[in-house]
Amino acid sequence: MTSRFRTFLLMALLSGLVLLLGRAIGGSGGLLIALIIALVMNVGSYWFSSSIVLKMYRARELGPDEAPMLHSMVKELAHNAGIPMPKICIVPDPSPNAFATGRNPENGVVAVTDGIMRLLSPEELRGVLAHEITHIANRDILVQTIAAVMGTVVVYLAHMAQIAAIFGGRREDGSGGSALGGLLMAILAPIAASLIQFAISRSREYMADEGGAHISGTPLALASALEKLSSWSKQIPMREQNPTTENMFIVSPLAGGGISSLFSTHPPIAERVARLRSMQAGR
């Protein structure tokens, strides 16, 4: 099963949760309301999510005179990926990390932290930029934003479904199930939505690693960068830690480990590095 097909299947499952919860709340009418809520939230996130995230992390656009090497790298890699050159922003944070945003390649933005600029070698930084540019080329930001919004809708509808299951009864159209069944679905649906979001994000990260290695031509440089970022980001966690934006970064910016890593939006670094090294071996 390819990563793209897996992502499509997971998005379909997430959409199905929204529809099931809407139907559980109000039958056919509830299903229609669920569709409208999801549509409105997706349109809003499509237009405004990028500017919101950049403001959240106090990102500032860098001009060519401020960072000529960075601009040269991004221009070359964007050309290799076949997309317009994205804007480049700097995030004033000592934690080494990077992310991409923008609703499409024409509005793409690559953001790097102060920390990553000091930590990585030019070749490793180029590998990270290639990873983020691949996200833009693959329109991953749009996919992940929609997944996040749909997950939020599922949580919202689940709360409504719990209220309906506790205080309501069977609907007049006879389409409702038992109150216990509705309550169980309302409790389990948000958990299922979170797991689906994790699976979507992890699938896209593997694709970005592969694409980044391809357009940069240096899989081992990206592998080395990931190992450094994984180690140092734990020692210097980001000041701003927002779980809703975790999936945007090349490595998780959230502090924590152990069982919490099972619910990370990122695949294990060791597995990502192993894949990149196998790509180098197969060249």
C-alpha positions in Angstrom: 0.0 0.0 0.0 1.5 3.3 -1.1 1.8 6.3 1.3 -0.5 8.4 -0.8 -3.2 5.7 -0.9 -2.8 5.2 2.8 -3.3 8.9 3.4 -6.4 8.9 1.2 -7.8 6.0 3.1 -7.1 7.6 6.5 -8.7 10.8 5.4 -11.8 8.9 4.3 -12.0 7.2 7.7 -11.7 10.6 9.5 -14.6 11.9 7.3 -16.6 8.8 8.1 -16.3 9.5 11.8 -17.7 13.0 11.3 -20.7 11.6 9.4 -21.3 8.8 11.9 -21.3 11.3 14.8 -23.6 13.7 12.9 -26.1 10.9 12.2 -25.9 9.7 15.8 -26.8 13.2 17.0 -29.7 14.0 14.7 -30.2 11.4 12.0 -30.2 12.8 8.4 -30.4 16.4 9.7 -27.5 15.9 12.1 -25.4 14.4 9.2 -26.1 17.6 7.1 -25.1 19.8 10.1 -21.9 17.9 10.5 -21.0 18.4 6.9 -21.7 22.1 7.1 -19.6 22.5 10.2 -16.7 20.6 8.7 -16.9 22.7 5.4 -16.9 26.0 7.3 -13.9 25.1 9.5 -11.9 23.7 6.5 -12.5 26.9 4.4 -11.4 29.0 7.4 -8.3 27.0 8.1 -7.4 27.0 4.3 -7.2 30.7 4.2 -5.9 31.7 7.6 -4.0 28.8 9.2 -0.6 29.9 7.8 -0.7 33.5 9.1 -2.0 32.3 12.5 0.9 29.8 12.9 3.6 32.3 11.8 2.3 34.9 14.3 2.1 32.2 17.0 5.8 31.5 16.7 6.7 35.2 16.1 8.2 34.3 12.7 9.8 37.1 10.7 10.5 37.1 7.0 14.2 37.0 6.0 15.4 39.0 3.0 18.1 37.9 0.6 20.6 40.4 2.1 20.1 39.0 5.7 20.6 35.3 4.8 22.1 34.9 1.3 23.2 31.3 1.8 19.8 30.3 3.0 18.1 32.0 0.1 20.5 30.3 -2.3 19.7 26.9 -0.9 15.9 27.4 -0.9 16.0 28.7 -4.5 18.0 25.7 -5.8 15.8 23.2 -3.9 12.5 24.8 -5.0 13.7 24.6 -8.6 14.6 20.9 -8.1 11.1 20.3 -6.7 9.5 22.2 -9.5 7.7 24.8 -7.3 8.0 28.6 -6.9 10.5 29.8 -4.4 8.8 29.9 -0.9 9.2 32.8 1.5 11.8 32.2 4.2 11.1 33.1 7.9 13.2 33.0 11.1 11.7 32.0 14.4 13.4 33.5 17.5 13.8 30.3 19.4 17.0 28.6 20.6 15.4 25.1 20.0 16.6 23.6 16.7 13.7 23.0 14.4 12.0 23.9 11.1 8.6 23.8 9.6 6.7 24.6 6.4 3.3 26.3 5.9 1.2 27.8 3.2 -2.0 26.6 1.6 -0.3 25.8 -1.7 3.1 26.0 -3.4 2.4 29.5 -4.6 2.0 30.6 -1.0 4.6 28.4 0.6 6.7 29.4 3.6 9.8 27.7 5.1 10.5 28.7 8.7 13.7 27.9 10.6 14.6 28.6 14.2 17.7 30.5 15.4 18.7 27.2 17.0 18.8 25.2 13.9 20.9 27.8 12.1 23.5 27.5 14.8 23.5 23.7 15.2 23.6 22.2 11.7 26.3 22.3 9.0 25.3 23.8 5.6 24.9 20.4 4.1 22.6 19.2 7.0 20.6 22.4 6.8 20.2 21.9 3.1 18.7 18.4 3.8 16.2 19.9 6.3 15.2 22.6 3.8 14.7 19.9 1.1 12.4 18.0 3.5 10.3 21.1 4.2 10.1 22.1 0.5 8.9 18.6 -0.3 6.1 19.1 2.2 5.1 22.2 0.2 5.4 20.5 -3.1 3.2 17.6 -1.9 0.6 20.0 -0.5 1.1 18.3 2.9 0.2 21.4 4.8 -3.3 21.4 3.3 -3.7 17.7 4.0 -2.5 18.0 7.6 -4.6 21.1 8.2 -7.7 19.4 6.9 -6.9 16.4 9.1 -6.5 18.6 12.2 -9.7 20.5 11.5 -11.7 17.3 10.9 -10.3 15.9 14.2 -11.5 19.1 15.9 -14.9 18.6 14.4 -15.0 15.0 15.6 -14.2 16.1 19.2 -16.9 18.9 19.0 -19.5 16.5 17.6 -18.6 13.8 20.1 -19.5 16.2 23.0 -22.8 16.8 21.3 -23.4 13.1 20.8 -22.7 12.4 24.5 -25.3 14.9 25.5 -27.7 13.5 23.0 -27.1 9.9 24.2 -27.6 10.9 27.9 -30.6 13.2 27.6 -32.1 12.1 24.3 -33.8 9.0 23.1 -34.5 7.3 19.8 -35.2 9.8 17.1 -38.6 10.0 15.4 -37.2 8.6 12.1 -36.1 5.5 14.0 -32.5 5.8 12.8 -31.0 6.1 16.3 -29.4 3.3 18.1 -29.4 2.7 21.8 -28.2 5.4 24.2 -25.4 3.2 25.4 -24.2 2.6 21.8 -24.3 6.3 21.0 -22.4 7.1 24.2 -19.7 4.6 23.5 -19.2 5.9 20.0 -19.0 9.5 21.3 -16.3 8.4 23.7 -14.3 6.3 21.3 -14.6 8.6 18.2 -12.1 11.3 19.4 -9.6 8.6 20.3 -10.0 7.0 16.8 -9.7 10.5 15.2 -6.4 11.2 17.1 -4.9 7.9 16.0 -5.9 8.6 12.4 -4.3 12.0 12.5 -1.1 10.5 13.9 -1.1 7.9 11.1 -1.7 10.6 8.4 1.1 12.8 9.8 3.6 9.9 10.0 2.9 8.8 6.5 3.5 12.3 5.2 6.8 12.6 7.1 8.2 9.5 5.4 7.2 10.9 2.0 8.9 14.2 2.9 12.1 12.5 4.0 12.2 10.5 0.7 11.4 13.5 -1.4 13.9 15.7 0.5 16.6 13.2 0.0 15.8 13.0 -3.7 15.8 16.8 -4.5 18.9 17.4 -2.3 20.8 14.3 -3.5 22.2 13.8 0.0 20.1 11.3 2.1 22.9 11.0 4.6 23.0 14.7 5.3 19.3 14.7 6.2 19.8 11.6 8.3 22.6 13.3 10.2 20.4 16.4 10.7 17.6 14.4 12.1 19.8 12.7 14.6 21.2 16.1 15.8 17.7 17.7 15.9 16.2 14.8 17.8 19.0 15.0 20.5 19.1 18.8 20.9 15.4 19.5 20.7 14.9 17.4 23.8 17.6 19.3 25.6 16.3 22.7 24.4 12.5 22.3 24.0 10.7 25.1 22.2 9.4 28.0 24.3 6.0 27.8 22.6 4.6 24.3 22.8 1.3 23.9 21.0 0.2 20.2 20.4 -2.0 21.3 17.5 1.0 22.4 15.5 3.3 19.5 16.4 2.9 17.8 13.0 4.2 20.8 11.2 7.8 20.5 12.5 10.5 18.3 11.1 11.0 16.8 14.6 8.5 17.1 17.4 8.9 20.3 19.4 7.1 18.9 22.4 9.1 17.9 25.5 8.4 14.4 26.8 9.2 10.8 26.0 8.2 7.3 27.1 4.6 6.4 26.5 3.9 9.9 25.1 6.1 9.0 22.1 3.5 6.4 21.1 1.1 9.2 20.4 3.6 11.4 18.6 2.7 12.8 15.1 6.2 11.9 14.0 7.7 8.5 13.2 10.6 7.3 15.3 13.8 9.1 14.3 15.8 5.8 14.3 13.4 4.4 11.6 13.5 7.6 9.5 17.3 7.6 9.7 17.4 3.9 8.7 15.2 4.5 5.7 17.4 7.4 4.5 20.6 5.3 4.9 19.0 2.5 2.9 18.3 5.1 0.2 21.9 6.1 0.1 23.0 2.4 -0.1 20.7 1.9 -3.0 22.0 4.8 -5.1 
